[in-house]
Amino acid sequence: MPASGMVGVHESGALAVRLPALGGQDSGGHDGGGHDGGGHDGGLPALGHLLVRVEEAAGDVPALLALAVEAGRQAPLPGQGRTGQLWEMLVSIAAVDVGAARVFEPHLDALAILQQSGAVQPSGAVQPSGAWGVFAAEGPDMRLSARGNAGSVSLSGSKPWCSLAG
C-alpha cells in the first residue's frame, strides 16, 4: 500500500491517520523514496537548530507540521527505549512554544504506531509521507475498528477525539 494511504492500528486501539495538508501545503511530506537521514535509530536531531526553527514558525501550524515531519525522520519515537531523549526534545520544544509541542507529539506517536502495527518498518526505505495524527481516545460504547481488505482499509465506529486534527 502506498505510504500516503497507510493507516496504523496499535494493539491498544489507537489509530494513526494521515492528516490533510493545511494551507495548500503538503506539510513537508516525504516522497516515500530512499531515506538517508539515519532513520529513527540515530541521535536527536540538532536540537538547538530545531528550536530556533520552532521559534521562527511559532503560531504557523503548516510550518510547524513541516518541521514535525522533518524531525520525525530522526527523532526518537515512543516505545523504542529512548523515552528520555524524546521527552527532552518535546520539553525543549514546549519551552519555546507549547503549541508546537502539541503538533510534534501526536505526529511522533503516530509514526510509532505505524511502525508497531507493521504498516512501515523502522528505518525502512518507504516512510510515511506528510503529517500524522492519532485517534486514541475512547468514550463509553465508542470503539473504532480498522480492517484491511485488498490494499485498502475500512473504518467502522467512532472516536471522539484526534490529536492534531483540526
Residue frames as a rotation matrix with the C-alpha (Angstrom) as fourth column:
MET 1
0.586 0.810 0.000 0.00
0.810 -0.586 0.000 0.00
0.000 0.000 -1.000 0.00
PRO 2
0.030 -0.593 0.804 1.41
0.433 -0.718 -0.546 3.45
0.901 0.365 0.235 -0.81
ALA 3
-0.737 -0.427 -0.524 2.75
0.643 -0.206 -0.737 5.40
0.207 -0.880 0.427 2.14
SER 4
-0.882 0.392 0.261 0.12
-0.405 -0.914 0.002 8.13
0.239 -0.104 0.965 1.74
GLY 5
0.027 0.964 -0.265 -2.69
-0.565 0.234 0.791 5.57
0.824 0.128 0.551 2.15
MET 6
-0.580 -0.350 -0.736 -1.41
0.281 0.762 -0.584 3.89
0.765 -0.545 -0.343 5.31
VAL 7
0.433 0.581 0.689 -3.36
-0.663 -0.312 0.681 3.50
0.611 -0.751 0.250 8.49
GLY 8
-0.602 -0.644 -0.472 -1.78
-0.078 0.636 -0.768 2.01
0.795 -0.425 -0.433 11.57
VAL 9
0.572 0.778 0.261 -3.71
-0.443 0.025 0.896 0.43
0.690 -0.628 0.359 14.41
HIS 10
-0.576 -0.745 0.337 -1.94
-0.655 0.174 -0.735 -0.14
0.489 -0.644 -0.588 17.73
GLU 11
-0.605 0.314 -0.731 -2.95
0.419 0.907 0.043 -3.09
0.677 -0.280 -0.681 19.94
SER 12
-0.832 0.287 -0.474 -4.42
0.356 -0.379 -0.854 -0.52
-0.425 -0.880 0.214 22.36
GLY 13
0.184 0.927 0.326 -6.88
0.911 -0.036 -0.411 0.56
-0.370 0.372 -0.851 19.67
ALA 14
0.135 -0.207 -0.969 -5.09
-0.094 -0.976 0.196 3.83
-0.986 0.064 -0.151 18.87
LEU 15
0.546 0.158 0.823 -5.27
0.772 0.285 -0.568 4.66
-0.324 0.945 0.034 15.18
ALA 16
-0.376 -0.701 -0.606 -2.63
0.189 -0.698 0.691 6.62
-0.907 0.145 0.395 13.23
VAL 17
0.496 0.614 0.614 -4.06
0.777 0.002 -0.630 8.56
-0.388 0.789 -0.476 10.30
ARG 18
-0.613 -0.684 0.396 -2.52
0.790 -0.541 0.288 10.88
0.017 0.490 0.872 7.71
LEU 19
-0.019 0.567 -0.823 -3.69
0.452 -0.730 -0.513 14.45
-0.892 -0.382 -0.243 8.18
PRO 20
0.653 0.257 0.713 -4.84
0.756 -0.275 -0.594 16.57
0.043 0.926 -0.374 5.27
ALA 21
-0.499 -0.832 0.240 -2.41
0.831 -0.539 -0.140 19.24
0.246 0.129 0.961 4.12
LEU 22
0.349 0.571 -0.743 -3.11
0.737 -0.657 -0.159 22.67
-0.579 -0.492 -0.650 5.56
GLY 23
0.360 -0.173 -0.917 -2.97
-0.202 -0.974 0.104 25.93
-0.911 0.148 -0.385 3.70
GLY 24
0.924 0.072 -0.376 -2.46
-0.382 0.085 -0.920 24.19
-0.034 0.994 0.106 0.36
GLN 25
-0.061 -0.997 -0.043 0.87
-0.983 0.067 -0.170 22.74
0.173 0.032 -0.985 1.51
ASP 26
0.391 0.106 -0.914 1.92
-0.190 0.981 0.033 19.10
0.901 0.161 0.403 1.73
SER 27
0.927 -0.023 0.374 3.11
-0.375 -0.029 0.927 19.59
-0.011 -0.999 -0.035 5.33
GLY 28
0.071 -0.997 -0.002 6.66
-0.989 -0.071 0.127 18.88
-0.126 -0.008 -0.992 4.22
GLY 29
0.790 0.359 0.498 5.76
-0.361 0.928 -0.096 15.32
-0.496 -0.104 0.862 3.29
HIS 30
-0.389 -0.905 0.173 8.43
-0.489 0.362 0.794 12.88
-0.781 0.224 -0.583 2.26
ASP 31
-0.065 0.371 -0.926 8.07
-0.996 0.028 0.081 11.33
0.056 0.928 0.368 -1.15
GLY 32
0.770 0.390 0.504 8.29
-0.484 0.873 0.065 7.78
-0.415 -0.294 0.861 0.21
GLY 33
0.723 -0.562 -0.402 11.54
-0.203 0.384 -0.901 7.13
0.661 0.732 0.163 -1.62
GLY 34
0.069 -0.818 -0.571 15.00
0.608 0.489 -0.626 6.43
0.791 -0.304 0.531 -0.26
HIS 35
0.950 0.275 0.147 15.88
0.017 -0.515 0.857 7.60
0.311 -0.812 -0.494 3.21
ASP 36
0.147 -0.989 -0.009 19.30
0.384 0.066 -0.921 8.94
0.912 0.131 0.389 4.07
GLY 37
0.245 0.004 0.970 18.59
-0.546 -0.826 0.141 10.63
0.801 -0.564 -0.200 7.38
GLY 38
-0.774 -0.629 0.076 19.67
-0.417 0.416 -0.808 7.76
0.476 -0.657 -0.584 9.57
GLY 39
-0.133 0.818 -0.560 16.11
0.232 0.575 0.785 6.82
0.964 -0.026 -0.266 10.47
HIS 40
0.654 0.532 0.538 14.75
-0.410 -0.348 0.843 6.62
0.635 -0.772 -0.009 13.96
ASP 41
0.796 -0.395 -0.459 17.79
0.590 0.678 0.438 4.85
0.138 -0.619 0.773 15.34
GLY 42
-0.149 -0.859 0.490 20.12
0.544 -0.485 -0.685 7.87
0.826 0.164 0.539 15.15
GLY 43
-0.715 -0.180 -0.676 20.60
0.687 -0.364 -0.630 10.55
-0.133 -0.914 0.383 17.79
LEU 44
0.260 0.785 -0.562 18.40
0.585 -0.591 -0.555 13.52
-0.768 -0.185 -0.613 18.47
PRO 45
0.461 -0.096 0.882 18.13
0.770 -0.451 -0.452 15.90
0.441 0.888 -0.134 15.56
ALA 46
-0.662 -0.728 0.180 20.25
0.566 -0.642 -0.517 19.03
0.492 -0.240 0.837 16.04
LEU 47
0.034 0.802 -0.596 18.09
0.999 -0.026 0.021 20.27
0.001 -0.597 -0.802 18.91
GLY 48
-0.348 -0.216 -0.912 19.42
0.407 -0.912 0.061 23.83
-0.845 -0.350 0.405 19.06
HIS 49
-0.989 -0.032 -0.144 18.83
-0.119 -0.402 0.908 24.37
-0.087 0.915 0.393 15.35
LEU 50
-0.505 0.860 -0.076 15.38
0.669 0.446 0.594 22.76
0.545 0.249 -0.801 15.61
LEU 51
-0.037 0.497 -0.867 14.41
0.916 -0.331 -0.228 25.06
-0.400 -0.802 -0.443 18.50
VAL 52
-0.710 -0.243 -0.661 15.40
-0.007 -0.936 0.352 28.16
-0.704 0.254 0.663 16.51
ARG 53
-0.927 0.371 -0.052 13.24
-0.029 0.068 0.997 26.96
0.373 0.926 -0.052 13.63
VAL 54
-0.258 0.857 -0.446 10.33
0.926 0.351 0.138 26.21
0.275 -0.377 -0.885 16.01
GLU 55
-0.269 0.113 -0.956 10.58
0.559 -0.791 -0.250 29.74
-0.785 -0.602 0.150 17.41
GLU 56
-0.904 -0.113 -0.413 10.52
-0.248 -0.649 0.719 31.18
-0.350 0.752 0.559 13.87
ALA 57
-0.753 0.621 -0.219 7.46
0.047 0.383 0.922 29.08
0.657 0.684 -0.318 13.00
ALA 58
-0.851 0.423 -0.311 5.53
0.398 0.132 -0.908 29.63
-0.343 -0.896 -0.281 16.26
GLY 59
-0.240 0.878 -0.414 1.82
-0.222 -0.464 -0.857 30.02
-0.945 -0.114 0.306 15.54
ASP 60
-0.081 0.141 -0.987 2.16
-0.995 -0.075 0.070 28.86
-0.064 0.987 0.146 11.92
VAL 61
0.374 0.310 0.874 0.60
-0.488 0.867 -0.099 25.38
-0.789 -0.389 0.475 12.00
PRO 62
0.997 -0.029 -0.070 1.56
-0.045 0.520 -0.853 24.35
0.061 0.853 0.517 8.44
ALA 63
0.281 -0.958 0.060 5.18
-0.611 -0.227 -0.758 25.37
0.740 0.176 -0.649 9.10
LEU 64
-0.129 -0.288 0.949 5.19
-0.956 0.291 -0.042 23.50
-0.265 -0.912 -0.313 12.44
LEU 65
0.772 0.438 0.461 3.74
-0.284 0.886 -0.367 20.41
-0.569 0.152 0.808 10.76
ALA 66
0.806 -0.537 -0.248 6.53
-0.192 0.159 -0.968 20.56
0.560 0.828 0.025 8.19
LEU 67
-0.107 -0.868 0.485 9.10
-0.874 -0.151 -0.462 20.79
0.474 -0.473 -0.742 11.00
ALA 68
0.190 0.247 0.950 7.48
-0.764 0.645 -0.015 17.85
-0.617 -0.723 0.311 12.82
VAL 69
0.987 0.162 0.007 7.63
-0.113 0.719 -0.686 15.76
-0.116 0.676 0.728 9.64
GLU 70
0.449 -0.891 -0.075 11.28
-0.402 -0.126 -0.907 16.66
0.798 0.437 -0.415 9.15
ALA 71
-0.224 -0.537 0.813 12.22
-0.965 0.003 -0.264 15.99
0.139 -0.843 -0.519 12.79
GLY 72
0.556 0.581 0.595 10.24
-0.675 0.733 -0.084 12.74
-0.485 -0.355 0.799 12.75
ARG 73
0.774 -0.320 -0.546 12.72
-0.311 0.559 -0.768 11.22
0.551 0.765 0.334 10.34
GLN 74
-0.196 -0.942 -0.271 15.40
-0.009 0.278 -0.960 11.12
0.981 -0.185 -0.063 13.07
ALA 75
-0.184 0.156 0.971 13.69
-0.900 -0.424 -0.103 11.77
0.396 -0.892 0.218 16.39
PRO 76
-0.998 -0.059 0.007 13.31
-0.055 0.874 -0.483 9.00
0.022 -0.483 -0.876 18.96
LEU 77
-0.276 0.954 -0.113 9.82
-0.476 -0.034 0.879 7.50
0.835 0.296 0.464 18.90
PRO 78
0.108 0.405 0.908 7.65
-0.984 0.173 0.040 6.23
-0.141 -0.898 0.417 21.75
GLY 79
0.877 0.332 0.348 8.28
-0.349 0.937 -0.014 2.58
-0.330 -0.109 0.938 22.53
GLN 80
0.714 -0.661 -0.232 11.90
-0.014 0.317 -0.948 2.48
0.700 0.680 0.217 21.30
GLY 81
0.544 -0.499 -0.675 13.60
0.835 0.404 0.375 2.69
0.085 -0.767 0.636 24.69
ARG 82
-0.608 -0.749 0.264 14.74
0.724 -0.659 -0.201 6.30
0.324 0.069 0.943 24.24
THR 83
0.406 0.910 -0.086 12.00
0.847 -0.340 0.408 7.99
0.342 -0.238 -0.909 26.23
GLY 84
0.231 -0.391 -0.891 14.41
0.643 -0.625 0.441 10.39
-0.730 -0.675 0.107 27.96
GLN 85
-0.820 -0.570 0.056 15.62
0.394 -0.489 0.778 11.74
-0.416 0.660 0.626 24.62
LEU 86
-0.371 0.778 0.508 12.08
0.726 -0.098 0.681 12.01
0.579 0.621 -0.528 23.28
TRP 87
0.566 0.624 -0.539 10.91
0.824 -0.418 0.381 13.89
0.013 -0.660 -0.751 26.37
GLU 88
-0.219 -0.718 -0.661 13.96
0.564 -0.646 0.514 16.15
-0.796 -0.261 0.546 26.30
MET 89
-0.887 -0.094 0.452 13.09
0.452 -0.379 0.808 17.12
0.095 0.921 0.379 22.74
LEU 90
-0.046 0.971 0.236 9.39
0.725 -0.130 0.676 17.66
0.687 0.202 -0.698 23.46
VAL 91
0.475 0.161 -0.865 10.02
0.813 -0.455 0.362 19.62
-0.335 -0.876 -0.347 26.68
SER 92
-0.561 -0.752 -0.346 12.56
0.496 -0.640 0.587 21.81
-0.663 0.158 0.732 24.89
ILE 93
-0.725 0.389 0.568 10.08
0.487 -0.294 0.822 22.48
0.487 0.873 0.023 22.08
ALA 94
0.322 0.912 -0.255 7.34
0.830 -0.141 0.540 23.24
0.456 -0.386 -0.802 24.63
ALA 95
0.031 -0.392 -0.919 9.64
0.767 -0.580 0.273 25.72
-0.641 -0.714 0.283 26.38
VAL 96
-0.940 -0.341 -0.012 9.80
0.234 -0.669 0.706 27.63
-0.249 0.660 0.708 23.09
ASP 97
-0.534 0.816 -0.223 6.15
-0.818 -0.430 0.382 27.16
0.216 0.387 0.897 22.07
VAL 98
-0.529 0.389 0.754 3.63
-0.357 0.704 -0.614 24.87
-0.770 -0.594 -0.233 23.81
GLY 99
0.547 0.790 -0.277 1.52
-0.564 0.103 -0.819 24.76
-0.619 0.605 0.502 20.66
ALA 100
0.117 -0.598 -0.793 4.50
-0.924 0.228 -0.308 23.45
0.365 0.768 -0.526 18.69
ALA 101
-0.835 -0.409 0.368 4.97
-0.533 0.768 -0.354 20.60
-0.138 -0.492 -0.860 21.17
ARG 102
-0.093 0.895 0.436 1.28
-0.281 0.396 -0.874 19.77
-0.955 -0.204 0.215 20.73
VAL 103
0.633 0.196 -0.749 1.98
-0.768 0.038 -0.639 19.45
-0.097 0.980 0.175 16.98
PHE 104
-0.273 -0.875 -0.399 5.15
-0.868 0.403 -0.289 17.35
0.414 0.267 -0.870 17.31
GLU 105
-0.622 -0.100 0.776 3.97
-0.644 0.629 -0.436 14.85
-0.445 -0.771 -0.455 19.95
PRO 106
0.378 0.799 0.469 0.97
-0.342 0.590 -0.731 13.29
-0.861 0.116 0.496 18.13
HIS 107
0.655 -0.219 -0.723 2.94
-0.726 0.081 -0.683 13.14
0.209 0.972 -0.106 14.87
LEU 108
-0.463 -0.886 -0.037 5.75
-0.814 0.441 -0.377 11.20
0.350 -0.144 -0.926 16.58
ASP 109
-0.352 0.439 0.826 3.18
-0.522 0.641 -0.563 8.98
-0.777 -0.630 0.004 18.36
ALA 110
0.702 0.686 -0.191 1.55
-0.509 0.296 -0.808 8.21
-0.498 0.664 0.557 15.01
LEU 111
0.217 -0.705 -0.675 4.90
-0.844 0.212 -0.493 7.28
0.491 0.676 -0.549 13.44
ALA 112
-0.724 -0.465 0.510 5.50
-0.677 0.618 -0.399 4.87
-0.129 -0.634 -0.762 16.33
ILE 113
0.083 0.844 0.530 2.03
-0.442 0.507 -0.740 3.36
-0.893 -0.173 0.415 15.87
LEU 114
0.701 0.146 -0.698 2.69
-0.713 0.156 -0.684 2.86
0.009 0.977 0.214 12.16
GLN 115
-0.303 -0.888 -0.347 5.92
-0.787 0.438 -0.435 1.01
0.538 0.141 -0.831 12.98
GLN 116
-0.723 0.010 0.690 4.44
-0.560 0.576 -0.595 -1.03
-0.404 -0.817 -0.411 15.84
SER 117
0.323 0.923 0.211 1.46
-0.499 0.355 -0.791 -2.06
-0.804 0.151 0.575 13.70
GLY 118
-0.205 -0.499 0.842 3.74
0.465 0.707 0.533 -3.22
-0.861 0.501 0.087 10.89
ALA 119
0.832 0.552 0.054 2.46
0.329 -0.413 -0.849 -0.61
-0.447 0.724 -0.525 8.41
VAL 120
0.688 -0.725 -0.019 6.09
-0.447 -0.403 -0.799 0.58
0.572 0.558 -0.601 7.98
GLN 121
0.579 -0.604 -0.548 9.40
0.728 0.686 0.014 -0.87
0.367 -0.407 0.837 9.03
PRO 122
0.748 -0.390 -0.537 11.76
0.166 -0.674 0.720 1.05
-0.643 -0.628 -0.439 11.32
SER 123
-0.059 -0.825 -0.562 14.24
-0.427 -0.488 0.762 2.99
-0.903 0.284 -0.324 9.18
GLY 124
0.089 0.164 0.982 12.78
0.663 0.726 -0.181 1.37
-0.743 0.668 -0.045 6.08
ALA 125
-0.826 -0.436 0.357 13.10
0.538 -0.420 0.731 2.71
-0.168 0.796 0.582 2.57
VAL 126
-0.305 0.798 0.521 9.44
0.350 -0.415 0.840 3.74
0.886 0.438 -0.153 2.45
GLN 127
-0.879 0.023 -0.475 8.46
0.443 -0.328 -0.835 6.22
-0.175 -0.944 0.278 5.11
PRO 128
0.131 0.991 0.009 5.01
0.955 -0.124 -0.268 7.69
-0.264 0.044 -0.963 5.66
SER 129
-0.628 -0.325 0.707 4.54
0.585 -0.796 0.153 11.00
0.513 0.510 0.690 3.89
GLY 130
-0.032 0.640 0.768 3.04
-0.078 -0.768 0.636 14.12
0.996 -0.040 0.075 5.39
ALA 131
-0.720 -0.123 0.683 1.89
-0.644 -0.249 -0.723 14.80
0.259 -0.961 0.100 8.92
TRP 132
-0.358 0.539 -0.762 0.03
0.265 0.841 0.471 12.24
0.895 -0.034 -0.444 11.01
GLY 133
-0.265 0.352 0.898 -2.34
-0.885 -0.459 -0.081 12.43
0.383 -0.816 0.433 13.97
VAL 134
-0.937 -0.090 -0.338 -3.60
0.053 0.918 -0.393 9.87
0.346 -0.386 -0.855 16.46
PHE 135
0.122 0.973 0.194 -7.16
-0.679 -0.060 0.731 8.80
0.723 -0.221 0.654 17.18
ALA 136
-0.722 -0.501 -0.477 -6.71
-0.012 0.698 -0.716 7.23
0.692 -0.511 -0.510 20.63
ALA 137
-0.803 0.417 0.426 -9.46
-0.555 -0.264 -0.789 8.39
-0.216 -0.870 0.443 22.99
GLU 138
-0.652 0.679 -0.337 -12.50
0.307 0.643 0.701 6.22
0.693 0.354 -0.628 23.52
GLY 139
-0.543 0.589 0.598 -15.78
-0.817 -0.534 -0.216 7.12
0.193 -0.606 0.772 25.09
PRO 140
-0.447 0.464 0.765 -18.43
-0.330 0.709 -0.623 4.88
-0.832 -0.531 -0.163 26.58
ASP 141
0.302 0.599 0.742 -19.67
0.376 0.640 -0.670 2.45
-0.876 0.481 -0.031 23.93
MET 142
0.852 -0.118 -0.510 -17.44
-0.485 -0.545 -0.684 4.13
-0.197 0.830 -0.522 21.30
ARG 143
0.088 -0.835 0.544 -14.91
0.065 0.550 0.833 1.95
-0.994 -0.038 0.103 19.52
LEU 144
0.560 -0.031 -0.828 -13.30
-0.794 -0.304 -0.526 2.41
-0.235 0.952 -0.195 16.12
SER 145
0.270 -0.495 0.826 -12.01
0.159 0.869 0.469 -0.60
-0.950 0.004 0.313 14.27
ALA 146
0.148 -0.324 -0.934 -9.93
-0.927 -0.374 -0.017 -0.82
-0.344 0.869 -0.356 11.10
ARG 147
0.395 0.001 0.919 -9.99
0.123 0.991 -0.054 -3.78
-0.910 0.134 0.391 8.76
GLY 148
-0.481 -0.646 -0.593 -7.64
-0.600 -0.251 0.760 -4.28
-0.639 0.721 -0.267 5.83
ASN 149
0.359 0.605 0.711 -9.13
0.258 0.667 -0.699 -5.52
-0.897 0.434 0.083 2.58
ALA 150
0.446 -0.188 0.875 -7.30
0.887 0.224 -0.404 -5.82
-0.121 0.956 0.267 -0.76
GLY 151
-0.450 -0.802 0.394 -4.94
0.834 -0.535 -0.136 -2.89
0.319 0.267 0.909 -0.20
SER 152
-0.239 0.401 0.884 -7.45
-0.194 -0.912 0.361 -0.59
0.952 -0.085 0.295 1.44
VAL 153
-0.929 -0.020 -0.369 -8.62
0.356 0.222 -0.908 -0.01
0.100 -0.975 -0.200 4.98
SER 154
-0.073 0.965 0.254 -12.22
0.197 -0.235 0.952 0.18
0.978 0.120 -0.173 6.10
LEU 155
-0.966 -0.200 0.163 -13.03
-0.091 -0.328 -0.940 2.07
0.242 -0.923 0.298 9.31
SER 156
-0.027 0.978 -0.205 -16.10
0.281 0.205 0.938 1.35
0.959 -0.033 -0.280 11.40
GLY 157
0.206 0.185 -0.961 -17.25
0.971 0.080 0.223 3.02
0.118 -0.979 -0.163 14.61
SER 158
0.784 0.145 0.604 -16.40
0.111 -0.989 0.093 6.28
0.611 -0.006 -0.792 16.36
LYS 159
-0.233 -0.786 -0.572 -13.50
0.955 -0.074 -0.287 8.02
0.184 -0.613 0.768 18.06
PRO 160
0.706 0.669 -0.234 -14.44
0.705 -0.696 0.135 11.19
-0.073 -0.261 -0.963 19.92
TRP 161
0.791 -0.486 -0.372 -11.05
-0.302 -0.838 0.454 12.88
-0.532 -0.247 -0.810 19.63
CYS 162
0.685 -0.649 0.332 -7.98
0.702 0.465 -0.540 13.03
0.196 0.603 0.774 17.40
SER 163
0.324 -0.671 -0.667 -4.72
0.343 -0.573 0.744 14.64
-0.882 -0.470 0.045 18.47
LEU 164
-0.650 -0.707 -0.277 -3.63
0.141 -0.471 0.870 17.16
-0.746 0.527 0.407 15.85
ALA 165
-0.442 0.560 0.700 -6.80
0.880 0.120 0.460 17.09
0.174 0.820 -0.546 13.73
GLY 166
-0.999 -0.022 0.024 -8.35
0.019 -0.995 -0.093 20.47
0.026 -0.093 0.995 13.11
